[in-house]
Amino acid sequence: MIDHRADDVYASDFASTPRGDGVRDLTMTDRWNTPLGRPNGGYILATMLRGLGEEIGGADPLVAAITYHAAPENGAAQIAARPVRIGRRVQTGDAVLTQGEKVVAQLTASFATRTEGARVQLGTPPQLRSPAQYPDPRDHGMPSGGIFDRVDYRLPRAPGFVVGKPSGDPSFEIWQRRSDGGIADFPTLAFLCDSFVPPALELGDDVPHSMTVQLTAHFHRLPTTPWVATRIGTRHVHDGFHEEDCELWDEHGHLLAQSRQLAMIV
């Protein structure tokens, strides 16, 4: 079901207002909070990527690398953005998100105007049935509110850890889309790379919770329909940290974006 109450949320909440000299103001709302009561890391990435892109020319993002330095809060924040190199084909800049004196996150991203070129796709999309054939996990134990009201999820079954029975398999294949039924732009794809629960939580007591330290995303193309097939998984847990890989595919089997993050077990 499309949530028409969310019609303008992606546009308004990912936006920041230029103040001049590369500084932009924004408000981090509780609409993107995780169950821990703080703004989601993918939301932070989306706002910073959009703001930086607007500051250095508005071309399409190619790659974005974000490091999270401190826990964010709901409320006022500032993005300080600057160009690093403006080349003929690729433009690179960086941005720092602060709240008061606290540095929350730092982003480096490259942008370019895309042109037709060689295309080879050796990977395969998730093998999922139509989204209509899968349940909404919020009807089967997954929480609602905050970030879980910003995205419609469909998957074969609810995560085991949600109902106290972690499966031991730290991987998911799911459908995602904006809760307003809109088609994802690049900031939204950045958000969707980190919008679902960490699959490492399916390892149970070994990973009670995780918090992203660094995330790098590569952007390939935009979808033309709302649903995004998503493959997320963790293969390595070591000394209190774990990696998480994510792939986003459109409904026609084309890769949209991919990411890898390093997360800390907390």
C-alpha atoms as one frame of an Amber mdcrd trajectory, in Angstrom:
protein
   0.000   0.000   0.000   1.330   3.442  -0.896   1.727   5.800   2.054   0.611
   9.160   0.651   1.585  10.857   3.906   5.214  10.364   2.829   4.778  12.094
  -0.553   7.278  14.935   0.070   9.484  13.380   2.739  12.327  12.244   0.500
  12.546  15.619  -1.212  12.286  17.675   1.977  14.369  15.575   4.358  17.278
  14.957   1.972  17.461  18.694   1.201  19.821  21.269   2.666  19.739  25.047
   2.282  22.848  26.845   1.000  24.132  29.537   3.334  27.143  30.553   1.211
  30.830  29.586   0.995  29.887  25.918   0.698  27.994  25.768   4.010  24.500
  24.268   3.977  21.898  23.984   6.748  19.580  21.049   7.326  17.372  19.498
   9.961  17.799  15.804  10.742  14.282  14.592  11.475  13.156  11.574  13.499
  11.407  10.191  10.427  14.658   8.350   9.584  15.508   7.074  13.053  16.603
   3.512  13.653  15.198   1.531  16.612  18.119   2.982  18.625  16.501   6.422
  18.314  19.129   8.042  16.075  19.172   8.987  12.368  20.050   6.133  10.018
  23.482   6.171   8.360  22.035   5.796   4.871  19.915   8.896   5.456  23.025
  10.840   6.463  24.813   9.635   3.324  21.869  10.667   1.116  21.683  14.210
   2.532  25.437  14.751   2.253  25.636  13.315  -1.270  22.798  15.540  -2.475
  24.219  18.649  -0.833  27.748  18.063  -2.116  26.462  17.346  -5.625  24.523
  20.610  -5.698  27.574  22.542  -4.500  29.916  21.240  -7.203  27.616  21.221
 -10.197  24.857  18.657  -9.977  26.251  15.882 -12.208  25.444  12.225 -11.460
  27.352  10.586  -8.595  29.809   7.824  -9.501  31.216   6.862  -6.109  30.758
   8.050  -2.533  32.831   7.117   0.510  31.574   8.161   3.939  33.154   7.751
   7.367  31.006   8.114  10.471  32.803   9.800  13.347  30.104  10.305  15.988
  26.506   9.362  16.699  24.066  11.806  15.045  21.203  13.534  16.815  17.831
  14.754  15.622  17.873  18.490  15.050  19.909  21.158  13.301  23.064  20.234
  11.391  25.425  21.802   8.879  27.220  20.485   5.805  30.493  22.160   4.797
  31.187  21.183   1.182  34.042  22.037  -1.163  35.361  20.973  -4.560  38.622
  19.024  -4.537  39.169  18.701  -8.293  36.909  19.728 -11.153  38.106  17.737
 -14.159  36.702  17.651 -17.668  35.016  14.298 -17.069  34.987  13.726 -13.294
  34.348  16.246 -10.515  35.354  15.361  -6.957  34.478  17.075  -3.717  34.273
  16.453  -0.013  31.865  17.398   2.744  31.760  17.352   6.530  28.531  17.081
   8.536  28.590  18.739  11.951  26.170  19.322  14.806  27.452  22.073  17.038
  31.111  21.311  17.660  30.682  17.606  16.893  31.896  16.164  13.582  29.341
  13.501  12.671  30.484  12.286   9.244  32.890  13.017   6.418  32.199  12.293
   2.739  34.315  12.211  -0.402  32.423  11.717  -3.667  33.010  11.917  -7.412
  30.444  12.979 -10.012  30.279  12.894 -13.802  27.971  13.394 -16.765  27.304
   9.883 -18.031  27.845   8.935 -21.669  27.213   5.700 -23.568  30.098   3.227
 -23.383  31.043  -0.421 -22.951  28.692  -2.422 -20.708  29.431  -5.914 -19.413
  27.368  -7.419 -16.597  28.653 -10.713 -15.186  26.680 -10.716 -11.946  23.127
 -11.921 -11.522  20.230 -10.239  -9.688  18.469 -11.741  -6.667  16.114 -14.554
  -7.584  12.934 -13.084  -6.170   9.302 -13.482  -7.106   7.076 -10.456  -7.624
   6.917  -8.136  -4.577   3.168  -8.768  -4.448   3.884 -12.408  -3.597   5.816
 -11.594  -0.417   4.581 -10.332   2.966   5.315  -7.029   4.626   7.711  -7.976
   7.455   6.081  -5.387   9.721   3.096  -7.726   9.798   5.336 -10.505  11.138
   7.279  -8.977  14.013   9.484  -6.341  12.415   9.079  -2.920  14.078   7.371
   0.078  12.487   8.034   3.769  12.918  11.039   5.860  11.934  13.004   4.442
   9.031  10.703   1.429   8.748   7.882   3.762   7.686  10.033   5.385   4.981
  10.553   2.154   3.020   8.242  -0.632   1.894  10.017  -3.985   2.322   8.979
  -7.322   0.897  10.872 -10.538   1.597  10.160 -14.248   1.808  10.149 -14.198
   5.612  10.838 -11.832   8.475  14.412 -11.845   9.829  14.801 -14.579  12.424
  16.446 -12.366  15.041  13.360 -10.111  15.070  11.322 -12.948  16.574  14.160
 -14.174  18.812  15.288 -16.975  16.481  18.345 -15.810  14.500  18.833 -18.055
  11.479  22.638 -18.175  11.540  22.672 -17.086   7.872  23.759 -13.413   7.651
  22.269 -12.689   4.227  18.997 -11.367   2.827  17.422 -10.978  -0.594  14.577
  -8.492  -0.426  12.527  -5.946  -2.357  12.604  -2.281  -1.298  10.861   0.849
  -2.527  10.108   4.325  -1.269   7.030   4.317   0.957   5.418   6.926  -1.302
   5.765   4.599  -4.300   8.186   7.014  -6.008  11.097   5.985  -8.219  14.527
   6.247  -6.593  16.997   8.975  -7.546  20.708   8.688  -6.739  20.492   9.989
  -3.130  17.697   7.477  -2.550  19.870   4.661  -3.930  22.593   5.764  -1.511
  20.072   5.524   1.313  18.799   2.106   0.179  22.331   0.717   0.400  21.990
   1.021   4.182  18.249   1.081   4.863  17.534  -2.470   6.057  18.516  -4.234
   9.259  22.125  -5.543   9.319  22.106  -9.183   8.187  24.940  -9.893  10.654
  22.309  -9.765  13.412  21.215 -13.194  12.186  24.396 -14.492  13.877  22.697
 -14.018  17.237  24.735 -13.360  20.365  27.954 -12.989  18.355  26.566  -9.767
  16.818  23.986  -8.189  19.162  24.055  -4.917  17.212  26.314  -3.166  14.715
  27.136   0.426  13.804  28.633   1.506  10.479  32.163   2.919  10.575  32.746
   3.419   6.830  30.676   2.827   3.687  31.617   3.126   0.009  28.940   3.048
  -2.700  29.272   2.862  -6.495  26.398   4.141  -8.636  25.657   2.685 -12.075
  22.211   3.754 -13.266  18.767   4.883 -12.142  15.715   2.604 -12.050  12.620
   3.294 -14.125  10.196   1.523 -11.749   9.794   1.775  -7.952  10.843  -1.644
  -6.629  14.536  -2.346  -6.066  15.772  -5.916  -5.624  18.396  -5.966  -2.895
  21.036  -8.501  -1.913  22.760  -7.901   1.442  25.234 -10.127   3.208  28.084
 -10.466   5.676  30.843 -13.052   5.241  33.509 -11.973   7.718  33.343 -11.099
  11.406  36.677 -10.426  13.063  37.822  -8.794  16.308  34.617  -6.857  16.885
  34.057  -5.685  13.292  32.282  -7.071  10.253  31.854  -6.217   6.594  28.527
  -5.912   4.780  28.042  -5.998   1.011  24.932  -4.699  -0.751  23.738  -4.808
  -4.361  20.713  -2.929  -5.708  19.059  -4.189  -8.911  16.097  -2.913 -10.890
  13.072  -4.971 -11.843  14.607  -5.667 -15.272  17.777  -7.260 -13.883  20.132
  -4.276 -14.222  22.583  -3.354 -11.465  21.811   0.077 -10.008  24.349   0.458
  -7.212  26.598  -1.565  -4.943  28.256  -0.871  -1.612  30.578  -2.293   0.982
  30.711  -1.139   4.568  32.766  -1.858   7.644  30.696  -1.978  10.823  31.570
  -2.198  14.495  29.843  -4.697  16.773  28.305  -2.915  19.759
